[in-house]
């Protein structure tokens, strides 16, 4: 395929489109009850995980340090009972989330396939088969993963961070304030990475569509390619596409990978600040050993939700790029709509004889009006 004839895909904005995100969330509207159940289970899991750290603090301070076996046994029994509830909630959200993901994929693929049946022939002249196949195969899977597992991870992460800050404030508001001050820095880092990750992921999706189209054109037109002796030229064009794809994918992966170490460095600063100031509070009796242990556990544990949010955010960039192309297919309109009603025809009676058939003047008038 020559450079002049190669399909040029429409360009999309470099900003996250609020309308696209709303349409993405709208795919979950038929399954509101299932979404509420698995998000409620995820929030319950996050709440229990945060409480387990506080329970560990009580075990250290009230059971081990105080050398009180009865309290230790009671807290252990409480821990065991909550673990049973924790396991039931984990099973609930994994089961519902898995089923919901496949249903969302099915709905999106069905809608696009039905819409393709209504489009005009000119649409298929403009869009390569490989581009259409990418919209119906890989894009729905990527979007459904973000709408289910990504939505789940974000809910779990936000609830976990919020509950951790609340529990930390009950232990020592001074140390909780130190940790809370680091949150705007993490948000600023996420905003800085946003534009760079989104642009590269959009290039990846665009080049992936072009590569799929190149595959299709080369396979279906192999007779023409061989007869025109274009093998080397087609190979060169394909190599150029794959090189650009590799470069954009590498940049997107590099920026996504760079985000996590940056967050870990910030968390290390938080742990160091808590260890320094918390150690002084322990020496003065303002904080217990279990309290400082709980703070270090909360900070370390909070970094997992932050990393999950970073991963989901990167996946969201990719999913939005895919959704924009899916919605562009669904928003395409046929060139000419099919006429829903057909004009009725009046039967024209004729006087027949054995040799000829003749029409009267009034019959000719009625037939001419019907044909007009």
C-alpha positions in Angstrom: 0.0 0.0 0.0 1.5 3.3 -1.0 1.9 6.3 1.3 -0.7 8.2 -0.6 -3.3 5.5 -0.4 -2.7 4.5 3.2 -5.6 5.0 5.5 -5.2 8.1 7.7 -7.2 7.8 10.9 -8.8 10.8 12.5 -6.9 12.6 15.2 -8.3 12.8 18.7 -7.7 15.4 21.4 -4.7 15.1 23.6 -6.9 15.8 26.7 -9.0 13.3 28.6 -12.5 13.7 27.2 -15.2 13.9 29.8 -17.9 12.9 27.3 -16.0 9.8 26.4 -15.5 8.8 30.0 -19.2 9.3 30.7 -20.1 7.1 27.7 -17.7 4.5 29.0 -19.4 4.5 32.5 -22.7 4.3 30.7 -21.9 0.8 29.5 -22.4 -0.3 33.1 -25.9 1.2 33.4 -27.8 -2.1 32.6 -25.9 -3.8 35.4 -26.3 -1.2 38.2 -27.1 -3.8 40.9 -24.1 -5.9 40.1 -21.9 -2.8 40.1 -23.3 -1.7 43.5 -22.7 -5.2 45.0 -19.1 -5.6 43.9 -18.1 -2.0 44.7 -19.7 -2.5 48.2 -17.7 -5.7 48.6 -14.5 -3.9 47.5 -15.2 -1.1 50.0 -15.8 -3.6 52.8 -12.5 -5.4 51.9 -10.7 -2.0 52.1 -12.2 -1.1 55.4 -11.3 -4.5 56.9 -7.7 -4.3 55.6 -7.3 -0.9 57.3 -8.8 -2.1 60.5 -6.5 -5.2 60.5 -3.5 -2.8 60.9 -5.2 -1.1 63.9 -6.0 -4.5 65.3 -2.4 -5.5 65.0 -1.5 -2.3 67.0 -3.8 -3.4 69.8 -2.3 -6.9 69.8 1.2 -5.5 70.2 0.3 -2.9 72.8 -2.5 -4.6 74.8 -1.5 -8.2 74.4 2.2 -8.6 73.8 3.8 -5.6 75.5 1.2 -5.7 78.4 1.8 -9.5 78.7 -2.0 -10.2 78.9 -2.9 -13.6 77.4 -6.7 -13.1 77.8 -6.7 -9.9 75.8 -4.4 -11.5 73.2 -6.7 -14.5 72.8 -9.8 -12.3 72.4 -8.1 -10.1 69.8 -6.9 -13.2 67.9 -10.4 -14.6 67.8 -11.7 -11.3 66.6 -9.0 -11.3 63.9 -10.0 -14.8 62.8 -13.7 -13.9 62.5 -13.0 -10.8 60.4 -10.7 -12.9 58.1 -13.7 -15.2 57.3 -15.8 -12.2 56.4 -12.9 -10.7 54.5 -12.6 -13.9 52.4 -16.3 -13.9 51.6 -16.2 -10.3 50.4 -13.1 -11.1 48.2 -14.9 -14.0 46.6 -18.0 -11.9 46.0 -16.3 -9.0 44.1 -14.0 -11.3 42.1 -16.9 -13.5 41.0 -19.3 -10.6 40.0 -16.5 -8.5 38.5 -15.4 -11.4 36.2 -18.9 -12.1 34.9 -19.7 -8.4 34.5 -16.5 -7.9 32.3 -17.6 -10.5 29.8 -21.1 -9.1 29.6 -19.9 -5.6 28.9 -17.6 -7.0 26.2 -20.5 -8.9 24.6 -22.8 -5.8 24.7 -20.2 -3.5 23.0 -19.3 -6.1 20.3 -23.0 -6.7 19.6 -23.8 -3.0 19.3 -20.9 -2.4 16.9 -21.6 -5.5 14.8 -25.3 -4.5 14.5 -24.3 -1.0 13.6 -22.0 -2.2 10.9 -24.9 -3.9 9.2 -26.6 -0.5 8.8 -23.7 1.4 7.4 -23.3 2.2 3.7 -20.9 0.6 1.3 -18.9 3.8 1.2 -18.0 3.3 4.9 -16.2 0.1 4.1 -14.4 1.8 1.2 -13.0 4.4 3.6 -12.2 2.1 6.5 -9.8 -0.9 6.1 -10.9 -4.3 7.3 -8.1 -4.4 9.8 -9.2 -1.2 11.5 -12.7 -2.5 11.9 -11.5 -5.8 13.3 -9.4 -4.0 15.9 -12.5 -2.1 17.0 -14.5 -5.3 17.4 -11.8 -7.5 19.1 -9.1 -5.9 21.2 -10.8 -2.6 22.1 -13.9 -4.0 23.9 -11.7 -6.2 26.0 -9.5 -3.4 27.0 -12.4 -1.1 27.8 -14.3 -3.8 29.8 -11.2 -4.5 31.9 -11.0 -0.8 32.9 -14.7 -0.6 33.6 -14.7 -3.6 35.9 -11.3 -4.4 37.4 -10.1 -0.8 37.0 -13.2 0.6 38.6 -12.8 -2.0 41.4 -9.2 -1.1 42.0 -9.8 2.6 42.1 -12.7 2.1 44.6 -10.6 -0.1 46.8 -7.6 2.3 46.6 -9.6 5.5 47.4 -11.4 3.8 50.3 -8.1 2.3 51.6 -6.3 5.7 51.6 -9.2 7.5 53.2 -9.6 4.9 56.0 -5.9 4.7 56.6 -5.7 8.5 57.1 -8.6 8.3 59.5 -7.1 5.5 61.5 -3.7 7.3 61.6 -5.4 10.4 62.8 -6.9 8.5 65.8 -3.4 7.3 66.7 -1.4 10.5 66.2 -2.7 13.5 64.3 0.7 15.0 64.0 2.1 12.0 62.1 -1.1 11.8 60.1 -0.6 15.4 59.0 2.9 14.6 57.8 1.5 11.8 55.6 -1.5 13.9 54.4 0.9 16.7 53.2 2.5 14.3 50.8 -0.7 13.5 49.0 -0.8 16.7 46.9 2.7 16.0 45.7 1.6 12.6 44.4 -1.4 14.2 42.7 0.9 16.7 41.1 3.2 14.0 39.8 0.1 12.2 38.3 -0.9 15.3 36.5 2.6 15.7 35.1 2.6 12.2 33.7 -1.0 12.4 32.4 -0.4 14.2 29.1 2.7 12.2 28.2 1.2 8.8 28.8 -2.1 9.7 27.0 -0.4 11.0 23.8 1.8 7.9 23.5 -1.1 5.5 24.1 -3.2 7.2 21.4 -0.3 6.9 19.0 0.0 3.2 19.9 -3.7 2.6 19.1 -3.6 4.5 15.9 -0.5 2.7 14.6 -2.0 -0.7 15.7 -5.0 0.0 13.5 -2.7 0.9 10.6 -0.7 -2.3 11.1 -3.9 -4.4 11.1 -5.0 -2.7 7.9 -1.7 -3.3 6.3 -1.9 -6.9 7.2 -5.3 -7.2 5.6 -4.4 -5.3 2.4 -1.2 -7.3 1.9 -3.0 -10.7 2.4 -6.1 -10.0 0.3 -4.1 -8.3 -2.4 -1.2 -10.7 -2.6 -1.8 -11.5 -6.2 -1.5 -7.9 -7.2 1.6 -7.4 -5.0 3.4 -10.3 -6.6 2.3 -9.4 -10.2 3.6 -5.8 -9.7 6.7 -7.1 -7.9 6.0 -4.9 -4.8 7.2 -7.3 -2.2 10.2 -5.3 -1.1 8.4 -2.0 -1.1 5.5 -3.3 0.9 8.0 -4.8 3.4 9.6 -1.5 3.8 6.3 0.3 4.4 5.3 -2.4 6.9 8.7 -2.1 8.7 8.3 1.7 9.0 4.9 1.2 10.6 6.2 -1.4 13.1 9.2 0.8 13.9 6.9 3.7 14.8 4.7 1.4 16.8 7.6 0.1 18.8 8.9 3.6 19.5 5.5 4.8 20.8 4.9 1.7 22.8 8.3 2.0 24.3 7.7 5.6 25.3 4.3 4.8 26.8 5.8 1.9 28.8 8.7 4.0 29.9 6.5 6.8 31.2 4.2 4.3 33.0 7.2 2.5 34.6 8.8 5.8 35.7 5.6 6.8 37.6 5.8 3.9 40.1 9.4 4.5 41.3 8.6 8.2 41.7 5.7 7.3 44.0 8.0 4.9 46.0 10.5 7.6 46.5 7.8 9.9 48.0 6.7 7.0 50.2 10.3 6.5 51.4 10.4 10.1 52.5 7.2 9.7 54.4 8.5 6.5 56.2 11.7 8.4 57.1 9.7 11.4 58.5 7.4 9.1 60.5 10.4 7.1 61.9 12.2 10.2 63.0 9.3 12.1 64.5 7.5 8.9 65.8 10.7 7.8 67.5 10.9 11.0 69.4 7.2 10.6 70.4 7.9 7.1 71.6 10.9 8.3 73.7 8.7 10.9 75.4 5.8 8.6 75.9 3.4 10.3 73.5 3.3 7.2 71.2 3.5 3.5 71.8 5.6 0.9 70.0 2.5 -0.5 68.4 1.5 3.0 67.2 4.7 3.6 65.3 4.5 0.1 63.9 1.0 0.8 62.7 2.0 4.0 61.1 4.9 2.4 59.1 2.4 -0.4 58.1 -0.2 2.2 57.0 2.3 4.2 54.9 3.7 1.0 53.3 0.2 -0.3 52.7 -1.0 3.0 51.3 1.6 2.8 48.6 -0.1 -0.3 47.1 -3.4 1.6 46.5 -1.4 4.5 45.1 0.4 2.2 42.7 -2.9 0.6 41.7 -4.3 4.0 40.9 -1.2 4.8 38.8 -1.6 1.5 36.9 -5.4 2.1 36.4 -4.7 5.6 35.3 -2.3 4.4 32.7 -4.8 1.8 31.6 -7.5 4.4 31.5 -5.4 6.4 29.0 -5.2 3.3 26.8 -8.9 2.5 27.3 -10.0 6.1 26.4 -7.9 5.9 23.2 -9.7 2.7 22.3 -13.1 4.0 23.3 -12.8 7.1 21.1 -12.3 4.8 18.1 -15.2 2.5 19.1 -17.5 5.5 19.5 -16.4 6.9 16.2 -17.6 3.7 14.6 -20.9 3.8 16.5 -21.4 7.5 15.7 -20.9 6.9 11.9 -24.1 7.4 9.9 -25.0 5.8 6.7 -25.0 8.0 3.6 -28.6 7.3 2.7 -31.2 5.9 5.1 -33.4 3.1 3.9 -37.0 4.1 3.1 -39.2 2.5 5.7 -42.5 2.8 3.7 -43.1 1.7 0.2 -45.5 3.5 -2.1 -48.8 1.6 -2.7 -49.6 0.7 -6.3 -53.1 0.9 -7.6 -54.1 -1.8 -10.0 -55.1 -0.5 -13.4 -57.9 -2.4 -14.9 -58.0 -2.8 -18.7 -60.6 -3.9 -21.2 -59.3 -7.0 -22.7 -60.4 -8.6 -25.9 -59.2 -11.7 -27.5 -56.8 -9.7 -29.7 -55.9 -6.4 -28.0 -56.1 -4.6 -24.6 -57.3 -1.0 -24.5 -57.4 1.5 -21.6 -60.0 4.1 -21.1 -59.1 7.8 -20.6 -59.8 7.7 -16.9 -57.7 4.6 -16.5 -54.8 6.2 -18.3 -55.1 9.2 -15.9 -55.1 7.0 -12.8 -52.0 5.0 -14.0 -50.1 8.1 -14.9 -50.7 9.6 -11.4 -49.6 6.3 -9.8 -46.4 6.2 -11.9 -45.6 9.8 -11.1 
